Amino acid sequence: MTRTGVLPRIGLAIYLLALMLPIYWLVNMSLRSNEDIMSGLSLWPHHPSLGRYFFIFNDSTWVHAFGVSLTYVAINTVISVTVALPAAYAFNRYRFVGDKHLFFWLLTNLMAPASVYAMPFFNLYYAIGLFDTVWAVALAHCLFNIPVAVWILEGFVSGVPREIDETAAIDGYSFPRFFIRIFLPLIANGIGVTAFFCFMFSWVEQLLATTLTATNALPFAAVMTRSYSAAGMDWSLLAAAGVLTMIPGAVVIWFVRHHIAKGFALGRV
Protein backbone atom coordinates (compact mmCIF):
# COMPACT_ATOMS: atom_id res chain seq x y z
CA MET A 1 0.00 0.00 0.00
CA THR A 2 1.40 3.35 -1.01
CA ARG A 3 1.92 6.21 1.37
CA THR A 4 -0.66 8.31 -0.47
CA GLY A 5 -3.21 5.57 0.21
CA VAL A 6 -2.37 5.26 3.91
CA LEU A 7 -2.73 8.93 4.82
CA PRO A 8 -6.38 9.24 3.74
CA ARG A 9 -7.24 6.11 5.71
CA ILE A 10 -5.53 7.46 8.80
CA GLY A 11 -7.31 10.79 8.39
CA LEU A 12 -10.66 9.04 7.99
CA ALA A 13 -10.01 6.91 11.08
CA ILE A 14 -9.16 10.00 13.15
CA TYR A 15 -12.27 11.78 11.88
CA LEU A 16 -14.53 8.83 12.73
CA LEU A 17 -12.92 8.53 16.16
CA ALA A 18 -13.55 12.22 16.87
CA LEU A 19 -17.11 11.84 15.58
CA MET A 20 -17.93 8.87 17.81
CA LEU A 21 -16.12 10.09 20.92
CA PRO A 22 -18.99 12.29 22.27
CA ILE A 23 -21.46 9.44 21.76
CA TYR A 24 -19.21 6.96 23.51
CA TRP A 25 -18.61 9.38 26.35
CA LEU A 26 -22.36 9.89 26.78
CA VAL A 27 -22.92 6.13 26.99
CA ASN A 28 -19.97 5.85 29.36
CA MET A 29 -21.44 8.45 31.72
CA SER A 30 -24.89 6.84 31.62
CA LEU A 31 -23.44 3.59 32.97
CA ARG A 32 -21.64 5.24 35.89
CA SER A 33 -22.82 6.74 39.14
CA ASN A 34 -22.59 10.46 39.84
CA GLU A 35 -19.92 9.84 42.46
CA ASP A 36 -17.86 7.89 39.94
CA ILE A 37 -18.29 10.60 37.30
CA MET A 38 -17.23 13.37 39.67
CA SER A 39 -14.29 11.38 41.08
CA GLY A 40 -12.15 11.86 38.00
CA LEU A 41 -11.50 10.93 34.39
CA SER A 42 -12.26 7.34 33.42
CA LEU A 43 -12.20 5.98 29.89
CA TRP A 44 -14.70 3.22 30.71
CA PRO A 45 -17.11 2.43 33.56
CA HIS A 46 -15.45 0.23 36.16
CA HIS A 47 -18.78 -0.73 37.72
CA PRO A 48 -21.34 -0.30 34.91
CA SER A 49 -24.98 -0.12 35.87
CA LEU A 50 -28.25 0.25 33.92
CA GLY A 51 -29.96 1.74 36.95
CA ARG A 52 -30.62 5.12 35.36
CA TYR A 53 -32.24 3.52 32.35
CA PHE A 54 -34.52 1.44 34.57
CA PHE A 55 -35.36 4.57 36.54
CA ILE A 56 -36.48 6.37 33.36
CA PHE A 57 -38.52 3.38 32.11
CA ASN A 58 -40.24 3.00 35.48
CA ASP A 59 -41.10 6.69 35.80
CA SER A 60 -44.45 7.48 34.16
CA THR A 61 -43.44 11.10 33.58
CA TRP A 62 -40.43 10.15 31.50
CA VAL A 63 -42.34 7.49 29.56
CA HIS A 64 -45.24 9.86 28.88
CA ALA A 65 -42.90 12.60 27.69
CA PHE A 66 -41.12 10.19 25.36
CA GLY A 67 -44.45 9.12 23.86
CA VAL A 68 -45.55 12.74 23.50
CA SER A 69 -42.37 13.65 21.64
CA LEU A 70 -42.75 10.74 19.25
CA THR A 71 -46.42 11.62 18.67
CA TYR A 72 -45.98 15.26 17.69
CA VAL A 73 -42.90 14.43 15.61
CA ALA A 74 -44.83 11.77 13.68
CA ILE A 75 -47.79 14.12 13.16
CA ASN A 76 -45.53 16.90 11.94
CA THR A 77 -43.67 14.61 9.55
CA VAL A 78 -46.90 13.32 7.99
CA ILE A 79 -48.37 16.82 7.63
CA SER A 80 -45.17 18.33 6.22
CA VAL A 81 -44.63 15.64 3.60
CA THR A 82 -48.32 15.51 2.64
CA VAL A 83 -48.53 19.27 2.12
CA ALA A 84 -45.13 19.57 0.46
CA LEU A 85 -45.72 16.89 -2.20
CA PRO A 86 -48.39 18.71 -4.25
CA ALA A 87 -46.69 22.06 -3.59
CA ALA A 88 -43.36 20.80 -4.94
CA TYR A 89 -45.11 19.34 -7.99
CA ALA A 90 -46.90 22.62 -8.67
CA PHE A 91 -43.74 24.72 -8.32
CA ASN A 92 -41.91 22.48 -10.78
CA ARG A 93 -44.59 21.70 -13.36
CA TYR A 94 -46.58 24.95 -13.55
CA ARG A 95 -45.81 28.60 -14.05
CA PHE A 96 -48.02 31.16 -12.31
CA VAL A 97 -47.78 34.77 -11.20
CA GLY A 98 -45.30 35.16 -8.37
CA ASP A 99 -44.24 31.50 -8.34
CA LYS A 100 -40.55 32.25 -7.85
CA HIS A 101 -41.28 34.90 -5.23
CA LEU A 102 -43.56 32.52 -3.34
CA PHE A 103 -40.93 29.79 -3.46
CA PHE A 104 -38.35 32.21 -2.06
CA TRP A 105 -40.81 33.41 0.60
CA LEU A 106 -41.20 29.85 1.86
CA LEU A 107 -37.46 29.64 2.45
CA THR A 108 -37.42 32.98 4.30
CA ASN A 109 -39.21 31.24 7.18
CA LEU A 110 -35.90 29.53 7.85
CA MET A 111 -34.01 32.81 8.13
CA ALA A 112 -35.32 33.67 11.60
CA PRO A 113 -34.62 31.71 14.80
CA ALA A 114 -37.43 29.78 16.45
CA SER A 115 -37.45 32.24 19.38
CA VAL A 116 -38.93 34.90 17.06
CA TYR A 117 -42.07 32.81 16.59
CA ALA A 118 -42.37 31.50 20.14
CA MET A 119 -44.53 34.28 21.61
CA PRO A 120 -46.87 34.69 18.59
CA PHE A 121 -47.52 30.95 18.59
CA PHE A 122 -48.02 30.98 22.36
CA ASN A 123 -50.64 33.74 22.22
CA LEU A 124 -52.43 32.19 19.24
CA TYR A 125 -52.60 28.65 20.58
CA TYR A 126 -53.59 29.79 24.06
CA ALA A 127 -56.46 31.79 22.57
CA ILE A 128 -57.83 28.93 20.46
CA GLY A 129 -57.28 26.18 23.04
CA LEU A 130 -54.38 24.36 21.42
CA PHE A 131 -51.84 25.23 24.10
CA ASP A 132 -50.28 22.23 25.84
CA THR A 133 -51.28 19.74 23.14
CA VAL A 134 -49.23 17.68 20.70
CA TRP A 135 -50.97 19.51 17.85
CA ALA A 136 -49.56 22.83 19.03
CA VAL A 137 -45.98 21.64 18.63
CA ALA A 138 -46.67 19.64 15.46
CA LEU A 139 -48.28 22.60 13.67
CA ALA A 140 -45.64 25.06 14.90
CA HIS A 141 -42.85 22.91 13.49
CA CYS A 142 -44.61 22.95 10.11
CA LEU A 143 -43.48 26.56 9.77
CA PHE A 144 -39.93 25.31 9.28
CA ASN A 145 -40.40 21.79 7.96
CA ILE A 146 -42.81 22.47 5.10
CA PRO A 147 -40.44 24.92 3.32
CA VAL A 148 -37.57 22.46 3.67
CA ALA A 149 -39.78 19.63 2.44
CA VAL A 150 -40.94 21.63 -0.58
CA TRP A 151 -37.37 22.62 -1.42
CA ILE A 152 -36.06 19.04 -1.25
CA LEU A 153 -39.01 17.46 -3.07
CA GLU A 154 -38.95 20.05 -5.86
CA GLY A 155 -35.46 18.83 -6.75
CA PHE A 156 -36.66 15.24 -6.97
CA VAL A 157 -39.74 16.24 -8.98
CA SER A 158 -37.51 17.99 -11.52
CA GLY A 159 -35.72 14.68 -12.05
CA VAL A 160 -38.90 13.06 -13.37
CA PRO A 161 -39.40 13.77 -17.11
CA ARG A 162 -42.55 15.68 -18.03
CA GLU A 163 -43.23 13.12 -20.74
CA ILE A 164 -44.36 10.69 -18.03
CA ASP A 165 -47.13 13.09 -17.02
CA GLU A 166 -48.23 13.49 -20.64
CA THR A 167 -48.14 9.74 -21.34
CA ALA A 168 -50.27 9.01 -18.29
CA ALA A 169 -52.82 11.62 -19.38
CA ILE A 170 -52.99 10.07 -22.86
CA ASP A 171 -53.53 6.64 -21.30
CA GLY A 172 -56.57 8.00 -19.48
CA TYR A 173 -55.15 8.33 -15.97
CA SER A 174 -56.84 10.92 -13.81
CA PHE A 175 -54.44 13.22 -12.01
CA PRO A 176 -55.01 11.72 -8.51
CA ARG A 177 -54.54 8.20 -9.90
CA PHE A 178 -51.42 9.21 -11.83
CA PHE A 179 -49.98 11.06 -8.85
CA ILE A 180 -50.48 8.19 -6.39
CA ARG A 181 -49.81 5.13 -8.55
CA ILE A 182 -47.13 6.40 -10.92
CA PHE A 183 -45.54 9.61 -9.73
CA LEU A 184 -45.07 8.93 -6.02
CA PRO A 185 -43.17 5.64 -6.57
CA LEU A 186 -40.80 7.51 -8.89
CA ILE A 187 -39.83 9.97 -6.15
CA ALA A 188 -39.89 7.47 -3.27
CA ASN A 189 -36.26 8.31 -2.50
CA GLY A 190 -37.14 11.98 -2.18
CA ILE A 191 -40.04 11.22 0.13
CA GLY A 192 -37.77 9.14 2.36
CA VAL A 193 -35.11 11.86 2.50
CA THR A 194 -37.71 14.55 3.20
CA ALA A 195 -39.35 12.53 5.96
CA PHE A 196 -35.94 12.01 7.55
CA PHE A 197 -35.12 15.72 7.67
CA CYS A 198 -38.59 16.64 8.94
CA PHE A 199 -38.38 14.00 11.65
CA MET A 200 -34.92 15.04 12.79
CA PHE A 201 -35.70 18.76 12.98
CA SER A 202 -38.92 18.23 14.91
CA TRP A 203 -37.23 15.72 17.23
CA VAL A 204 -34.29 17.94 18.22
CA GLU A 205 -36.16 21.28 18.36
CA GLN A 206 -36.73 22.25 21.98
CA LEU A 207 -37.60 25.95 22.27
CA LEU A 208 -41.04 25.86 20.62
CA ALA A 209 -41.77 22.45 22.12
CA THR A 210 -41.22 23.69 25.68
CA THR A 211 -42.84 27.10 25.14
CA LEU A 212 -46.08 25.70 23.72
CA THR A 213 -46.53 22.99 26.37
CA ALA A 214 -46.88 22.88 30.13
CA THR A 215 -47.77 19.53 31.65
CA ASN A 216 -49.98 17.33 29.45
CA ALA A 217 -47.77 17.52 26.34
CA LEU A 218 -44.39 18.21 27.91
CA PRO A 219 -41.68 16.85 25.57
CA PHE A 220 -38.87 14.54 26.59
CA ALA A 221 -36.23 17.26 26.31
CA ALA A 222 -38.13 19.41 28.80
CA VAL A 223 -38.34 16.58 31.32
CA MET A 224 -34.58 16.23 31.09
CA THR A 225 -34.31 19.52 32.96
CA ARG A 226 -35.44 17.61 36.05
CA SER A 227 -31.90 16.35 36.34
CA TYR A 228 -31.10 19.83 37.68
CA SER A 229 -31.78 20.40 41.37
CA ALA A 230 -30.55 22.35 44.34
CA ALA A 231 -28.29 19.42 45.16
CA GLY A 232 -26.60 19.68 41.78
CA MET A 233 -26.87 18.01 38.40
CA ASP A 234 -27.68 14.33 38.03
CA TRP A 235 -25.07 13.65 35.37
CA SER A 236 -25.79 9.95 35.07
CA LEU A 237 -29.54 10.44 34.60
CA LEU A 238 -29.00 13.23 32.09
CA ALA A 239 -26.58 11.06 30.10
CA ALA A 240 -29.00 8.12 30.08
CA ALA A 241 -31.80 10.38 28.83
CA GLY A 242 -29.45 11.73 26.16
CA VAL A 243 -28.69 8.23 24.94
CA LEU A 244 -32.42 7.47 24.69
CA THR A 245 -33.02 10.59 22.61
CA MET A 246 -30.61 9.29 19.97
CA ILE A 247 -32.43 5.98 19.52
CA PRO A 248 -35.42 7.23 17.45
CA GLY A 249 -33.11 9.13 15.11
CA ALA A 250 -30.92 6.06 14.67
CA VAL A 251 -33.99 3.93 13.90
CA VAL A 252 -35.23 6.41 11.30
CA ILE A 253 -31.79 6.57 9.68
CA TRP A 254 -31.75 2.76 9.49
CA PHE A 255 -35.08 2.58 7.66
CA VAL A 256 -34.39 5.39 5.17
CA ARG A 257 -30.65 4.83 4.75
CA HIS A 258 -31.02 3.67 1.14
CA HIS A 259 -33.21 6.64 0.25
CA ILE A 260 -30.73 9.06 1.85
CA ALA A 261 -27.80 7.50 -0.01
CA LYS A 262 -29.63 7.75 -3.35
CA GLY A 263 -30.71 11.30 -2.56
CA PHE A 264 -27.14 12.40 -2.00
CA ALA A 265 -26.01 10.47 -5.07
CA LEU A 266 -28.59 12.27 -7.21
CA GLY A 267 -27.44 15.61 -5.86
CA ARG A 268 -30.89 16.50 -4.53
CA VAL A 269 -29.87 16.96 -0.90
VENFEN-V233133 format. One record per residue. N is the residue number from 1. OMEGA is omega in whole degrees, -180 to 180 (* if undefined). BURIAL is I if it has 16 or more other ideal C-beta (glycine too) atoms within 10 Angstrom, else O. Layout:
N|OMEGA|BURIAL + N|OMEGA|BURIAL
This chain:
1|-178|O + 2|-179|O + 3|179|O + 4|178|O + 5|-179|O + 6|-176|O + 7|177|O + 8|179|O + 9|178|O + 10|178|O + 11|178|O + 12|180|O + 13|178|O + 14|179|O + 15|180|O + 16|178|O + 17|179|O + 18|-180|O + 19|-176|O + 20|-177|O + 21|179|O + 22|179|O + 23|178|O + 24|-178|O + 25|177|O + 26|178|I + 27|179|I + 28|-180|I + 29|-178|I + 30|-179|I + 31|-179|I + 32|176|I + 33|179|I + 34|179|I + 35|179|O + 36|180|I + 37|-177|I + 38|-177|O + 39|180|O + 40|-178|O + 41|177|O + 42|-176|O + 43|177|O + 44|-180|O + 45|180|I + 46|177|O + 47|-175|O + 48|-179|O + 49|176|O + 50|-176|O + 51|-179|O + 52|177|I + 53|177|I + 54|178|O + 55|-180|O + 56|-178|I + 57|-179|O + 58|179|O + 59|-177|O + 60|180|O + 61|178|O + 62|-179|I + 63|179|O + 64|-180|I + 65|178|I + 66|177|I + 67|178|O + 68|-180|I + 69|178|I + 70|-178|I + 71|-177|I + 72|176|I + 73|179|I + 74|179|I + 75|-179|I + 76|-180|I + 77|180|I + 78|-179|O + 79|-176|I + 80|-179|I + 81|-179|I + 82|179|O + 83|-175|O + 84|-177|I + 85|178|I + 86|179|O + 87|179|I + 88|178|I + 89|-179|I + 90|-180|I + 91|-177|I + 92|-172|I + 93|-174|O + 94|174|O + 95|-179|O + 96|-176|O + 97|177|O + 98|-177|O + 99|-180|O + 100|178|O + 101|179|O + 102|178|O + 103|178|I + 104|-180|O + 105|177|O + 106|-178|I + 107|179|O + 108|176|O + 109|-180|O + 110|-175|O + 111|179|O + 112|178|O + 113|-178|O + 114|-179|I + 115|179|O + 116|-176|O + 117|-173|I + 118|-177|I + 119|175|O + 120|178|O + 121|-180|I + 122|-179|I + 123|-179|O + 124|-177|I + 125|177|I + 126|-179|O + 127|-176|O + 128|174|O + 129|178|O + 130|-179|I + 131|179|I + 132|174|I + 133|179|I + 134|179|I + 135|179|I + 136|-179|I + 137|-178|I + 138|-180|I + 139|178|I + 140|180|I + 141|177|I + 142|179|I + 143|-180|O + 144|-173|I + 145|-179|I + 146|176|I + 147|179|I + 148|-180|I + 149|179|I + 150|-178|I + 151|-180|I + 152|-176|I + 153|179|I + 154|177|I + 155|179|I + 156|178|I + 157|180|I + 158|178|O + 159|178|O + 160|-178|I + 161|179|O + 162|-180|O + 163|178|O + 164|177|O + 165|-177|I + 166|179|O + 167|179|O + 168|178|I + 169|178|O + 170|180|O + 171|176|O + 172|178|O + 173|169|I + 174|-177|O + 175|179|O + 176|180|O + 177|178|O + 178|-175|I + 179|-176|I + 180|-171|O + 181|-176|O + 182|-171|I + 183|-177|I + 184|177|O + 185|-179|O + 186|180|O + 187|-180|I + 188|178|O + 189|179|I + 190|178|I + 191|179|I + 192|179|I + 193|-179|I + 194|179|I + 195|179|I + 196|-178|I + 197|178|I + 198|180|I + 199|-175|I + 200|180|I + 201|-178|I + 202|-178|I + 203|-175|I + 204|-179|O + 205|-174|I + 206|-173|O + 207|180|O + 208|-178|I + 209|180|I + 210|-180|I + 211|-174|I + 212|179|I + 213|180|I + 214|-178|O + 215|-174|O + 216|-176|O + 217|-179|I + 218|-177|I + 219|-177|I + 220|-179|I + 221|179|I + 222|179|I + 223|179|I + 224|179|I + 225|178|O + 226|177|O + 227|175|I + 228|178|O + 229|179|O + 230|180|O + 231|-179|O + 232|-178|O + 233|177|O + 234|-174|I + 235|-177|I + 236|179|I + 237|179|I + 238|179|I + 239|178|I + 240|177|I + 241|178|I + 242|177|I + 243|-179|I + 244|179|I + 245|-180|I + 246|-175|O + 247|179|O + 248|178|I + 249|179|O + 250|178|O + 251|179|O + 252|179|I + 253|-179|O + 254|-177|O + 255|-177|O + 256|-175|I + 257|-180|O + 258|179|O + 259|180|I + 260|180|I + 261|179|O + 262|178|I + 263|177|I + 264|-180|O + 265|179|O + 266|179|O + 267|-178|O + 268|-178|I + 269|*|I
